């Protein structure tokens, strides 16, 4: 009861999610990479791959529990003196973790980003990073299917990572055809040798490596009641979801960006005044605050952009916002909000 009360007070009056966060500086004198609520993981290998990908092998501390194939983690790395957090799917199977206590991340770098371009050069072998517990519901559905009913996987770009984990873990027990369509720029497909070995070992598994133009010129055929897994760019997933609904297939998807905020409410677009540290900015009720304030060069900090790292938090003094993750609408009083997942509904006053 005492710790529950302390944690609640910590959330109300600071940016810590738990009271134990106050002890971070003390513990970090002994374990510099320790972070409250996270697990330490040692960097065993960092390899650059074709297509501007980086393969990273981590060995989590023993308290970390094995993931389910398809799940993701939050990776926190200190880069240039700042802690940055991003979400990445674990590409390796749970079997690999059981075997050697390691997990593998396969990350597409973005030269314009603040996180991924630095990983290959800044991560040092035997250094430490922080990871969260494995999370997410994009996992292989353990359901007995008729032998003729296929499982279809569609991966776009880095969306191959959860598919590889699922295939490595479940092909040995699958009793129905499994097909993978992997869409990526020419000569940028990852795991090509691994996929070939899986297809050789499991005759009921087949795959195609396609470019986007090849995918568009060769329409996908789905059967009713088949299981369809999709991970990739938003446009690709919208198209596959629509096709799945039309054919009566079971559709499962995974992506790490917020759903589009435009047209998600019946309310018409309205102009909103945002007062931030005494300076006035304009916004609308159609996008999150972070995007709109960034476009006006407001003094905001971008972190993960999806509500994980809390680097874009501000104190809302007055006004209403909608949480894009939960759909909840705030009250009009003072409250700590994250700009990346908050959409303004009325005039706002905020401060750091």
C-alpha positions as CSV (number, residue, x, y, z in Angstrom):
1,X,0.0,0.0,0.0
2,X,2.9,2.4,0.9
3,X,4.7,1.8,-2.4
4,X,1.5,2.2,-4.4
5,X,0.9,5.6,-2.8
6,X,4.5,6.6,-3.3
7,X,4.4,5.6,-7.0
8,X,1.1,7.6,-7.4
9,X,2.6,10.7,-5.9
10,X,5.7,10.3,-8.1
11,X,3.5,10.3,-11.2
12,X,1.6,13.3,-10.0
13,X,4.5,15.5,-9.0
14,X,7.4,14.4,-11.2
15,X,8.1,12.6,-14.5
16,X,9.0,9.4,-12.7
17,X,6.6,6.5,-13.2
18,X,7.8,4.9,-9.9
19,X,9.3,6.1,-6.6
20,X,12.3,3.9,-7.1
21,X,13.3,6.2,-10.0
22,X,14.7,8.7,-7.4
23,X,17.4,6.2,-6.5
24,X,18.7,6.0,-10.1
25,X,21.7,8.3,-9.6
26,X,22.9,6.3,-6.6
27,X,22.6,2.9,-8.3
28,X,24.2,4.3,-11.5
29,X,27.4,5.0,-9.6
30,X,27.8,1.2,-9.3
31,X,26.0,0.2,-12.5
32,X,26.1,3.2,-15.0
33,X,23.6,1.6,-17.4
34,X,21.0,0.8,-14.8
35,X,17.6,2.4,-15.4
36,X,14.5,2.1,-13.2
37,X,11.9,-0.3,-14.8
38,X,14.3,-1.6,-17.5
39,X,16.8,-4.4,-17.9
40,X,20.4,-4.2,-18.7
41,X,21.7,-5.9,-21.9
42,X,25.3,-6.4,-23.0
43,X,26.2,-5.7,-26.6
44,X,27.9,-8.8,-28.1
45,X,28.0,-7.9,-31.8
46,X,27.1,-5.1,-34.2
47,X,27.2,-5.7,-37.9
48,X,26.4,-3.5,-40.8
49,X,24.3,-5.2,-43.5
50,X,23.1,-4.4,-47.0
51,X,20.3,-1.9,-47.4
52,X,21.6,0.3,-44.5
53,X,20.6,-2.3,-41.9
54,X,22.4,-3.0,-38.6
55,X,22.3,-6.4,-36.9
56,X,22.7,-6.2,-33.2
57,X,23.2,-9.1,-30.8
58,X,22.4,-8.5,-27.2
59,X,22.6,-10.6,-24.0
60,X,20.0,-9.5,-21.5
61,X,20.6,-9.8,-17.8
62,X,19.3,-13.1,-16.4
63,X,16.1,-11.4,-14.9
64,X,14.8,-10.7,-18.4
65,X,12.2,-13.2,-19.5
66,X,12.1,-14.8,-22.9
67,X,9.9,-13.2,-25.6
68,X,7.2,-14.7,-27.8
69,X,8.0,-14.8,-31.5
70,X,6.8,-11.6,-33.0
71,X,7.1,-9.4,-29.9
72,X,9.1,-6.2,-29.6
73,X,11.2,-4.4,-27.0
74,X,12.0,-0.8,-26.2
75,X,15.7,-0.2,-26.7
76,X,17.3,2.7,-24.7
77,X,20.8,3.8,-25.7
78,X,22.9,6.8,-24.5
79,X,24.0,8.7,-27.6
80,X,26.0,12.0,-27.3
81,X,25.1,12.3,-23.6
82,X,21.3,11.7,-24.1
83,X,19.2,8.7,-23.5
84,X,17.1,7.8,-26.6
85,X,14.5,5.1,-26.8
86,X,13.0,3.4,-29.8
87,X,10.9,0.3,-30.4
88,X,12.3,-2.7,-32.3
89,X,11.0,-6.2,-33.0
90,X,13.2,-9.1,-31.9
91,X,14.2,-10.9,-35.1
92,X,15.6,-14.0,-33.4
93,X,13.4,-16.8,-32.1
94,X,12.7,-17.6,-28.4
95,X,14.6,-20.9,-29.1
96,X,17.7,-18.9,-29.7
97,X,17.3,-17.2,-26.4
98,X,16.8,-20.5,-24.6
99,X,19.9,-21.8,-26.3
100,X,22.5,-19.1,-25.8
101,X,20.6,-16.3,-23.8
102,X,20.9,-13.8,-26.7
103,X,18.5,-11.9,-28.8
104,X,19.0,-10.2,-32.2
105,X,17.7,-6.9,-33.5
106,X,17.8,-6.1,-37.2
107,X,17.4,-2.3,-37.6
108,X,16.9,-0.2,-40.7
109,X,18.9,3.0,-40.3
110,X,17.6,6.4,-41.4
111,X,20.3,8.9,-42.3
112,X,18.0,11.8,-41.3
113,X,17.1,10.2,-37.9
114,X,18.7,11.0,-34.5
115,X,18.9,7.4,-33.3
116,X,19.5,4.7,-35.9
117,X,22.3,6.3,-37.9
118,X,24.6,6.3,-34.9
119,X,24.1,2.7,-33.7
120,X,26.7,1.0,-35.9
121,X,29.4,3.5,-34.9
122,X,28.5,4.3,-31.3
123,X,27.5,0.9,-29.9
124,X,30.7,-0.6,-28.5
125,X,31.1,-4.4,-28.1
126,X,30.7,-5.4,-24.4
127,X,29.0,-2.1,-23.6
128,X,25.6,-2.0,-22.0
129,X,22.2,-0.8,-23.1
130,X,18.7,-1.0,-21.6
131,X,15.8,-2.9,-22.8
132,X,12.2,-3.3,-21.7
133,X,10.3,-6.6,-21.1
134,X,9.1,-8.1,-24.4
135,X,5.7,-6.9,-25.3
136,X,3.1,-6.9,-28.1
137,X,0.3,-9.1,-29.3
138,X,1.6,-9.7,-32.8
139,X,2.3,-13.3,-32.2
140,X,1.7,-16.6,-34.1
141,X,-1.8,-17.8,-33.5
142,X,-1.7,-21.4,-32.1
143,X,-4.9,-22.6,-33.7
144,X,-5.5,-25.9,-35.4
145,X,-6.3,-25.1,-39.0
146,X,-7.4,-27.4,-41.8
147,X,-4.4,-28.6,-43.7
148,X,-5.5,-26.8,-46.9
149,X,-5.9,-23.4,-45.1
150,X,-2.6,-21.4,-45.6
151,X,-0.8,-19.0,-43.4
152,X,0.2,-15.9,-45.4
153,X,2.8,-13.4,-44.3
154,X,3.5,-10.1,-46.0
155,X,6.6,-8.1,-44.9
156,X,7.7,-4.8,-46.1
157,X,11.2,-3.6,-45.5
158,X,12.1,-4.0,-41.8
159,X,8.7,-5.7,-41.3
160,X,10.5,-8.9,-42.0
161,X,11.9,-9.1,-38.4
162,X,8.7,-10.4,-36.6
163,X,8.1,-12.8,-39.5
164,X,11.6,-14.3,-39.1
165,X,11.1,-14.8,-35.4
166,X,7.7,-16.5,-36.1
167,X,9.0,-18.7,-38.9
168,X,12.1,-19.8,-37.0
169,X,10.0,-20.7,-34.0
170,X,6.9,-22.3,-35.5
171,X,7.6,-23.9,-38.8
172,X,8.6,-27.1,-37.1
173,X,5.1,-27.5,-35.6
174,X,3.0,-25.9,-38.4
175,X,0.7,-28.4,-40.2
176,X,-0.5,-26.2,-43.0
177,X,1.1,-24.3,-45.9
178,X,3.0,-21.2,-45.0
179,X,3.8,-18.5,-47.6
180,X,5.9,-15.3,-47.2
181,X,5.9,-12.4,-49.5
182,X,8.8,-10.1,-48.6
183,X,8.8,-6.7,-50.3
184,X,12.0,-4.6,-50.3
185,X,14.2,-2.6,-52.7
186,X,16.3,-4.7,-55.1
187,X,19.3,-6.3,-53.3
188,X,18.1,-5.1,-49.9
189,X,16.3,-8.2,-48.6
190,X,17.5,-9.4,-45.3
191,X,17.8,-13.1,-44.2
192,X,17.8,-14.5,-47.8
193,X,20.1,-17.4,-46.9
194,X,18.0,-18.2,-43.7
195,X,14.8,-18.2,-45.7
196,X,16.3,-20.5,-48.3
197,X,17.4,-22.9,-45.5
198,X,13.9,-22.9,-43.9
199,X,12.3,-23.6,-47.3
200,X,14.6,-26.5,-47.9
201,X,14.0,-27.9,-44.4
202,X,10.2,-27.4,-44.5
203,X,8.7,-28.2,-47.9
204,X,5.3,-26.6,-47.0
205,X,7.0,-23.2,-46.5
206,X,7.5,-21.1,-49.6
207,X,8.5,-17.4,-50.1
208,X,9.0,-14.7,-52.7
209,X,11.4,-11.8,-52.7
210,X,9.8,-8.9,-54.5
211,X,10.3,-5.2,-55.1
212,X,7.4,-2.9,-54.6
213,X,6.6,-2.7,-58.3
214,X,6.7,-6.5,-58.6
215,X,4.3,-6.8,-55.7
216,X,1.9,-4.3,-57.3
217,X,2.0,-6.1,-60.6
218,X,1.4,-9.6,-59.0
219,X,-1.8,-9.3,-56.9
220,X,-1.9,-11.4,-53.8
221,X,-4.5,-14.2,-53.7
222,X,-6.0,-15.0,-50.2
223,X,-8.4,-17.7,-49.2
224,X,-11.2,-17.3,-46.7
225,X,-10.3,-18.1,-43.1
226,X,-6.6,-18.1,-43.8
227,X,-4.4,-16.3,-41.3
228,X,-2.7,-13.2,-42.8
229,X,0.2,-11.5,-40.9
230,X,1.4,-8.1,-42.2
231,X,4.1,-5.8,-41.0
232,X,5.5,-2.9,-43.0
233,X,4.6,0.6,-44.3
234,X,1.2,1.9,-43.4
235,X,0.0,2.0,-47.0
236,X,0.9,-1.7,-47.5
237,X,-0.9,-2.7,-44.3
238,X,-4.1,-0.8,-45.3
239,X,-4.2,-2.6,-48.6
240,X,-3.6,-6.0,-47.2
241,X,-6.2,-5.4,-44.4
242,X,-8.8,-4.4,-47.0
243,X,-8.0,-7.5,-49.1
244,X,-8.3,-9.7,-46.0
245,X,-11.7,-8.3,-45.2
246,X,-12.9,-8.8,-48.7
247,X,-11.9,-12.4,-48.7
248,X,-12.9,-13.3,-45.2
249,X,-9.3,-13.9,-44.0
250,X,-8.1,-13.4,-40.4
251,X,-5.9,-10.3,-40.4
252,X,-3.1,-9.6,-37.9
253,X,-0.8,-6.6,-38.1
254,X,2.0,-4.8,-36.3
255,X,3.4,-1.3,-36.7
256,X,5.2,1.2,-34.5
257,X,3.7,4.5,-35.5
258,X,0.5,6.2,-34.4
259,X,-2.5,5.7,-36.6
260,X,-3.3,8.7,-38.7
261,X,-5.1,11.4,-36.7
262,X,-6.9,13.1,-39.6
263,X,-10.5,12.2,-40.0
264,X,-10.5,10.0,-36.9
265,X,-13.2,12.3,-35.4
266,X,-16.4,13.6,-36.9
267,X,-15.4,17.1,-35.7
268,X,-14.4,19.6,-38.4
269,X,-11.0,21.2,-38.4
270,X,-10.7,24.0,-35.9
271,X,-7.9,26.5,-35.2
272,X,-6.3,26.3,-31.8
273,X,-4.0,28.6,-29.9
274,X,-1.2,27.0,-28.0
275,X,0.7,29.2,-25.5
276,X,4.0,27.5,-24.7
277,X,6.2,29.2,-22.1
278,X,4.5,32.5,-22.9
279,X,5.0,32.2,-26.7
280,X,2.0,31.8,-28.9
281,X,1.7,29.1,-31.6
282,X,-1.1,27.9,-33.8
283,X,-2.4,24.4,-34.2
284,X,-5.4,22.4,-35.3
285,X,-7.3,19.4,-33.9
286,X,-6.1,17.2,-36.8
287,X,-2.5,16.2,-35.7
288,X,-0.5,15.6,-32.6
289,X,1.1,18.6,-30.8
290,X,4.7,17.5,-31.4
291,X,4.4,17.6,-35.2
292,X,2.6,20.9,-35.2
293,X,5.0,22.6,-32.8
294,X,8.1,21.2,-34.5
295,X,6.9,22.7,-37.8
296,X,6.9,26.1,-36.1
297,X,10.4,25.7,-34.5
298,X,9.0,25.6,-31.0
299,X,11.4,24.6,-28.3
300,X,10.3,21.0,-28.1
301,X,12.3,17.7,-27.9
302,X,11.6,14.8,-30.2
303,X,12.2,11.3,-28.8
304,X,10.6,8.1,-30.0
305,X,7.5,9.9,-31.4
306,X,5.1,7.1,-30.2
307,X,4.7,7.7,-26.5
308,X,7.4,5.5,-25.1
309,X,10.4,7.6,-24.0
310,X,8.7,10.6,-22.4
311,X,11.2,13.1,-23.8
312,X,8.6,15.3,-25.2
313,X,6.6,15.7,-22.0
314,X,5.2,19.2,-21.0
315,X,2.9,20.4,-18.3
316,X,-0.5,21.4,-19.6
317,X,-1.7,24.3,-17.5
318,X,-5.2,24.5,-19.1
319,X,-7.2,23.2,-22.0
320,X,-8.2,19.8,-23.4
321,X,-6.2,17.2,-25.2
322,X,-6.9,13.7,-26.5
323,X,-4.6,10.8,-25.9
324,X,-4.1,9.2,-29.3
325,X,-3.1,5.8,-27.7
326,X,-6.0,5.5,-25.3
327,X,-8.6,7.8,-26.8
328,X,-9.0,9.5,-23.4
329,X,-9.8,13.2,-23.2
330,X,-8.0,15.1,-20.4
331,X,-9.7,17.4,-18.0
332,X,-9.1,21.1,-18.3
333,X,-6.7,21.4,-15.3
334,X,-2.9,20.9,-14.9
335,X,-1.5,17.7,-16.2
336,X,1.7,16.2,-17.6
337,X,1.2,15.3,-21.2
338,X,3.4,13.8,-24.0
339,X,3.2,16.0,-27.1
340,X,3.6,13.1,-29.6
341,X,0.5,11.3,-28.4
342,X,-1.6,14.4,-27.5
343,X,-4.0,16.0,-30.0
344,X,-5.3,19.5,-29.0
345,X,-9.1,19.9,-28.7
346,X,-9.2,23.4,-27.3
347,X,-6.9,26.4,-26.7
348,X,-3.9,25.3,-24.5
349,X,-1.5,26.8,-22.1
350,X,1.7,24.8,-21.5
351,X,5.1,25.0,-19.8
352,X,8.2,22.9,-19.5
